[in-house]
Amino acid sequence: MDNIPVITIDGPSGSGKGTLSQQLAKHLHWHFLDSGSLYRILALAAGQHLISFSDEQALANLAKTLAVEFLTQELGDTPRVLLDTQDVTHAIRTESCGNRASSIAVFQKVRQALLERQRAFKKPPGLVTDGRDMGTIIFPDAVLKIYLDASVEERAKRRHKQLLEKDIHTSFDVVKAQLIKRDQRDKTRSIAPLNPASDAIIMDTTGMTIETVFNKIIALTKKIPGV
């Protein structure tokens, strides 16, 4: 499987990596992995099974048995996510689920349990991944590593707009505060902290449209042999 190309797109919450990585996978006709969803799915399943979010071993055991399936949708649409055949696409996208996912992602046993599951998504003709440690930990041999970033103000505006479009009403200040708190936790955790890989191409998307960023990424993929 070493000859199967992988493109990783990492970055903090609200940087646009989810939309862009799926668009890229569609464009290249490659497989797609939303790694962050696995942690969200685990957080949701833990709640359903009444497992404490501080019980590292129980969470790791549950992670090994999750029956998860990703169903890619049309260009730009959020992939459908099935957990035990139940559609949990919207349930895992709540702010509370995201915050719980971030809190359990610090556990080494949980990350180890999900590591091989993530790597199993690497199949011909190629894979595009979206996450926080795809280029540093999960796929260090990726042919292209991109790290998307943006100012916290910009990211909070994007997330607030997304929530309102989903009829989830909360204030901009609350969203911004949650992003700052999550950034701090993700960047300072001892296990796989959020940082760009040493060979990643860092792109600040502040003030840029999705289309502009996408075209820049496409230009980078054209430099990869065989893509």
C-alpha positions in Angstrom: 0.0 0.0 0.0 3.1 2.3 0.1 2.4 3.3 -3.5 -1.1 4.6 -2.8 -0.9 8.5 -2.6 -2.3 10.3 0.4 -3.0 14.1 0.6 -3.5 15.4 4.2 -5.3 18.6 5.0 -4.9 19.6 8.7 -5.8 22.7 10.7 -7.8 24.1 13.5 -11.6 24.1 13.7 -13.2 26.5 11.3 -10.2 26.7 8.9 -12.3 25.2 6.0 -10.4 21.9 5.9 -13.6 19.8 5.9 -15.2 21.4 2.9 -12.0 21.6 1.0 -10.8 18.1 1.6 -14.1 16.6 0.4 -14.1 18.8 -2.7 -10.6 17.7 -3.4 -11.5 14.0 -3.0 -14.4 14.5 -5.4 -12.2 16.3 -7.9 -9.6 13.6 -7.9 -12.1 10.7 -7.5 -10.2 9.5 -4.4 -11.4 8.1 -1.1 -12.1 10.6 1.7 -11.5 10.4 5.4 -13.0 12.9 7.9 -10.8 11.8 10.8 -12.4 14.2 13.2 -15.7 12.5 12.7 -14.3 9.3 14.2 -13.8 11.1 17.5 -17.2 12.7 17.3 -18.8 9.4 16.6 -17.0 7.9 19.5 -18.1 10.7 21.8 -21.7 10.2 20.6 -21.5 6.4 21.1 -20.0 6.9 24.5 -23.0 9.0 25.5 -25.4 6.4 24.1 -23.6 3.6 26.1 -23.4 5.7 29.3 -19.6 5.6 29.3 -17.8 8.3 31.2 -15.8 10.7 29.0 -13.0 10.3 31.5 -12.8 6.5 31.3 -9.9 6.1 28.9 -10.0 2.3 28.8 -13.7 2.0 28.3 -13.6 4.6 25.5 -10.7 2.8 23.8 -12.6 -0.5 24.0 -15.7 1.1 22.4 -13.5 2.7 19.7 -12.4 -0.8 18.6 -16.0 -2.0 18.0 -17.6 1.0 16.4 -19.5 0.1 13.2 -18.9 3.2 11.1 -19.6 4.0 7.5 -19.0 7.2 5.5 -21.3 7.9 2.5 -19.9 10.7 0.3 -22.4 13.1 -1.0 -22.5 15.7 -3.8 -19.7 18.2 -4.2 -19.5 20.4 -1.1 -22.2 18.6 0.9 -21.3 17.0 4.3 -20.7 13.2 4.0 -23.4 11.1 5.6 -22.1 9.2 8.6 -23.7 5.9 9.7 -23.2 4.5 13.2 -24.6 1.0 13.5 -26.6 1.8 10.3 -28.1 4.9 12.1 -27.6 8.2 10.3 -25.7 10.4 12.8 -24.5 13.0 10.3 -26.2 15.9 12.1 -25.9 14.5 15.7 -22.1 14.5 15.6 -21.9 18.1 14.3 -23.3 19.8 17.4 -20.9 22.0 19.4 -21.3 19.8 22.5 -20.3 16.7 20.6 -17.4 18.5 19.1 -16.1 19.6 22.5 -16.5 16.1 23.9 -14.6 14.7 20.9 -11.8 17.1 21.6 -11.6 16.1 25.2 -11.4 12.4 24.6 -8.9 12.9 21.8 -6.2 13.5 24.4 -6.3 9.9 25.6 -3.4 7.8 24.1 -5.3 4.5 24.3 -8.2 6.1 22.3 -5.9 7.5 19.7 -4.1 4.1 19.3 -7.4 2.3 18.9 -8.5 4.6 16.1 -5.1 4.9 14.4 -5.3 1.6 12.4 -8.9 2.3 11.6 -7.9 5.6 10.0 -5.0 4.0 8.1 -7.4 1.4 6.7 -9.0 4.1 4.6 -5.8 4.2 2.4 -7.0 2.5 -0.7 -6.5 2.9 -4.5 -6.5 5.2 -6.3 -5.7 7.5 -3.4 -6.9 9.2 -0.2 -7.6 12.7 0.9 -7.8 13.2 4.7 -9.1 15.9 6.9 -8.0 16.2 10.5 -5.5 17.6 13.0 -2.7 15.1 13.0 -3.0 13.5 9.6 0.3 14.8 8.3 2.2 14.5 11.5 1.0 11.2 13.0 -1.4 9.1 10.8 0.1 9.6 7.3 3.6 11.0 7.8 4.5 9.7 4.3 1.7 11.7 2.5 2.7 13.0 -0.9 1.2 16.4 -0.1 0.6 17.9 3.3 -1.5 21.1 3.7 -2.1 23.0 6.9 -5.0 25.4 6.7 -5.3 28.2 9.2 -7.2 31.5 9.6 -7.6 34.1 12.3 -9.9 33.2 15.2 -12.2 36.0 14.2 -12.6 34.6 10.7 -13.0 31.0 11.9 -15.6 32.1 14.5 -17.6 33.9 11.8 -17.6 30.8 9.6 -18.7 28.5 12.4 -21.3 30.9 13.6 -22.7 31.2 10.0 -22.7 27.4 9.7 -24.7 27.0 13.0 -27.3 29.6 12.0 -27.8 27.8 8.6 -28.5 24.6 10.6 -31.0 26.6 12.7 -28.7 26.3 15.8 -28.9 29.7 17.5 -25.9 30.8 19.6 -24.0 34.1 19.9 -20.8 34.9 18.0 -19.0 35.6 21.3 -19.9 32.1 22.6 -18.7 30.5 19.4 -15.4 32.5 19.5 -14.8 31.6 23.1 -15.3 27.9 22.4 -12.9 28.0 19.5 -10.2 29.7 21.6 -10.7 27.1 24.3 -10.6 24.3 21.8 -7.5 25.7 20.1 -5.7 25.9 23.4 -6.6 22.3 24.3 -5.7 20.9 20.8 -2.3 22.7 20.6 -1.1 22.0 24.1 -2.2 18.3 24.6 0.7 15.9 25.2 -0.5 13.4 22.6 -0.4 14.5 18.9 -0.8 18.2 19.5 -2.2 20.4 16.7 0.8 21.6 14.7 1.7 21.7 11.0 4.1 18.9 9.8 7.6 20.1 9.2 7.1 19.6 5.4 3.5 20.9 5.3 2.5 23.8 3.1 0.8 26.4 5.4 -2.0 28.4 4.0 -3.7 31.3 5.8 -7.2 31.4 4.5 -8.3 34.6 6.3 -10.3 36.7 3.8 -10.2 34.1 1.1 -13.1 32.3 -0.5 -13.4 28.6 -0.6 -13.1 28.7 -4.4 -9.8 30.6 -4.2 -8.3 28.2 -1.6 -9.5 25.2 -3.6 -7.8 26.5 -6.8 -4.6 27.0 -4.9 -4.7 23.4 -3.6 -5.5 22.0 -7.1 -2.4 23.8 -8.4 -0.4 22.0 -5.8 -1.8 18.6 -6.7 -0.7 19.1 -10.3 2.9 19.0 -9.2 2.4 15.4 -7.8 3.6 12.7 -10.2 0.7 10.6 -11.5 -2.1 12.8 -10.1 
